[in-house]
Amino acid sequence: PNLSAFEVLPAGKAFQKYNNATLAWIAGPKAAFTDKTHSFRAGQRVEKQIALLNDTRAPIPYVRDWKSTLDGKIIGGDIVEGTIKTGETIFVPIAFDIPKTLKKDKVDGLISLNATLGDDKSKDQFAFRAFKPLPPINLAVAVFDPEGDTTAMLKQLGCGVSSWNGDVNPKTTPLL
């Protein structure tokens, strides 16, 4: 058949772009690499990973350059060079802190990645938003929380939290 008569549609172009022998992208943190959390509080540490993949038939050099900006100002980043083995996927942890004070209630941020693996270049971006801290909630509660997740969240919000032992008066101390 005459292949010049075929047109590559947008989906085909996307498939060609993102189905290469080398890839680089911004992933979630080590504990949950598929995590896509986009909202953070002032003073919070942001943890992600840079994923580099080499499905070529030889080890190749790489350069990964990432930076994080918040309201247009750089708040994290670095440039690293190395070699990635044949068939290897590398997950490199990256982290930065949201400033403790923000000028606005919410501020837009961006993590940008530029990577070169061999002769191939990859780019990725991850948009996020930072918010001013919430005012503390002046409330004491008793909690039945065997796993501790709810207790941790309530303490982060400024609540006084105690474990429910079965005899708390709900009229004076709310029970969750």
C-alpha positions as CSV (number, residue, x, y, z in Angstrom):
1,P,0.0,0.0,0.0
2,N,1.0,3.6,-0.5
3,L,1.8,4.8,3.1
4,S,2.0,8.4,2.0
5,A,-1.8,8.3,1.6
6,F,-2.3,7.7,5.3
7,E,-2.6,10.6,7.7
8,V,-1.4,10.3,11.3
9,L,-4.3,11.6,13.5
10,P,-3.7,13.4,16.9
11,A,-4.1,10.1,18.9
12,G,-1.5,8.5,16.7
13,K,0.9,11.4,17.1
14,A,0.4,11.2,20.9
15,F,1.1,7.4,20.8
16,Q,4.3,8.0,18.8
17,K,5.5,10.7,21.2
18,Y,4.9,8.8,24.4
19,N,5.7,5.3,23.3
20,N,9.4,5.6,22.8
21,A,12.4,3.5,23.8
22,T,13.3,6.2,26.3
23,L,10.9,8.1,28.5
24,A,11.1,10.6,31.4
25,W,8.3,11.8,33.6
26,I,7.3,13.2,37.0
27,A,5.9,10.5,39.2
28,G,4.5,10.5,42.7
29,P,6.6,9.8,45.8
30,K,8.3,6.4,46.5
31,A,5.5,5.2,48.7
32,A,2.9,5.9,46.0
33,F,4.4,6.6,42.6
34,T,1.0,7.0,41.0
35,D,0.0,9.7,43.5
36,K,-1.2,12.9,41.8
37,T,-1.6,15.2,44.8
38,H,-1.8,18.8,43.5
39,S,-2.7,20.8,46.6
40,F,-0.2,21.6,49.4
41,R,-0.1,24.0,52.4
42,A,2.5,26.6,53.2
43,G,5.4,25.0,55.0
44,Q,4.6,21.5,53.6
45,R,7.3,19.3,52.1
46,V,6.5,18.2,48.5
47,E,7.9,14.8,47.5
48,K,7.8,13.4,44.0
49,Q,10.1,11.3,41.8
50,I,11.7,11.6,38.4
51,A,11.3,8.4,36.4
52,L,13.8,7.6,33.6
53,L,13.3,4.6,31.4
54,N,15.7,3.0,28.9
55,D,14.4,0.3,26.6
56,T,17.2,0.7,24.1
57,R,19.7,-2.0,23.4
58,A,22.6,-0.3,25.1
59,P,23.4,1.8,28.2
60,I,23.0,5.5,27.4
61,P,24.0,8.7,29.1
62,Y,21.3,10.9,30.6
63,V,20.9,14.5,31.9
64,R,17.8,15.3,34.0
65,D,17.1,18.9,34.8
66,W,14.1,19.7,37.0
67,K,12.9,22.8,38.8
68,S,10.0,23.8,40.9
69,T,8.5,27.3,40.8
70,L,5.9,28.9,42.9
71,D,4.4,32.2,41.8
72,G,7.2,32.4,39.2
73,K,10.0,32.0,41.8
74,I,12.3,28.9,41.8
75,I,11.9,27.0,45.1
76,G,13.7,23.8,44.2
77,G,15.6,21.9,41.5
78,D,18.8,20.4,40.3
79,I,20.7,19.0,37.2
80,V,22.1,15.5,37.3
81,E,24.0,13.5,34.7
82,G,24.5,9.8,34.7
83,T,24.2,6.5,32.8
84,I,21.1,4.4,32.6
85,K,21.5,0.6,31.9
86,T,19.7,-1.3,29.2
87,G,16.2,-2.1,30.2
88,E,16.4,-0.1,33.4
89,T,13.9,2.3,34.9
90,I,15.3,4.7,37.5
91,F,13.1,6.5,40.1
92,V,15.0,9.5,41.6
93,P,13.4,11.1,44.6
94,I,13.0,14.9,44.5
95,A,11.7,17.2,47.2
96,F,11.2,20.8,48.0
97,D,9.5,22.9,50.7
98,I,6.6,25.2,50.1
99,P,7.5,28.5,51.8
100,K,6.0,29.0,55.2
101,T,4.4,32.3,54.3
102,L,2.5,33.1,51.1
103,K,1.4,36.5,49.8
104,K,-2.0,35.2,48.6
105,D,-4.5,32.7,49.9
106,K,-3.6,30.4,47.0
107,V,-0.5,30.4,44.7
108,D,0.1,28.4,41.5
109,G,3.2,26.3,41.1
110,L,4.9,24.1,38.5
111,I,7.4,21.3,38.5
112,S,9.2,21.2,35.1
113,L,11.4,18.4,33.8
114,N,13.7,18.4,30.9
115,A,15.6,15.2,30.3
116,T,17.9,13.9,27.6
117,L,18.4,10.1,27.4
118,G,20.9,9.3,24.7
119,D,19.8,11.5,21.7
120,D,16.1,11.6,22.9
121,K,14.7,14.6,24.7
122,S,11.7,14.4,27.0
123,K,9.7,17.1,28.8
124,D,7.1,16.9,31.5
125,Q,5.3,19.3,33.7
126,F,3.3,18.9,36.9
127,A,1.1,21.8,38.0
128,F,0.3,22.3,41.7
129,R,-1.2,24.9,44.0
130,A,-0.1,26.0,47.5
131,F,-2.5,27.4,50.1
132,K,-2.0,29.5,53.2
133,P,-2.3,27.5,56.4
134,L,-5.7,27.0,57.9
135,P,-6.4,28.8,61.1
136,P,-6.3,26.3,64.0
137,I,-9.6,24.7,65.0
138,N,-10.0,25.3,68.8
139,L,-11.8,22.1,69.5
140,A,-11.0,19.1,71.7
141,V,-12.4,15.7,70.5
142,A,-12.3,12.1,71.6
143,V,-11.6,9.7,68.7
144,F,-11.9,6.0,68.2
145,D,-9.1,5.6,65.6
146,P,-7.2,2.4,65.7
147,E,-5.2,3.2,62.6
148,G,-4.3,6.8,63.7
149,D,-5.1,8.4,60.3
150,T,-8.0,10.5,61.6
151,T,-6.0,11.5,64.7
152,A,-3.1,12.7,62.6
153,M,-5.4,14.7,60.3
154,L,-7.2,16.4,63.2
155,K,-4.0,17.3,65.0
156,Q,-2.7,18.8,61.7
157,L,-5.9,21.0,61.7
158,G,-5.2,22.2,65.2
159,C,-7.7,20.0,67.2
160,G,-6.9,18.7,70.6
161,V,-7.3,14.9,70.2
162,S,-7.6,12.2,72.8
163,S,-8.3,8.5,72.4
164,W,-11.8,7.4,73.3
165,N,-11.8,5.1,76.2
166,G,-15.6,4.5,76.4
167,D,-16.5,6.9,79.1
168,V,-16.2,10.4,77.5
169,N,-19.2,12.7,78.0
170,P,-20.3,13.7,74.5
171,K,-22.0,16.8,75.9
172,T,-18.5,18.2,76.9
173,T,-16.2,16.5,74.5
174,P,-17.4,15.6,71.0
175,L,-16.8,12.0,70.0
176,L,-15.7,11.1,66.5
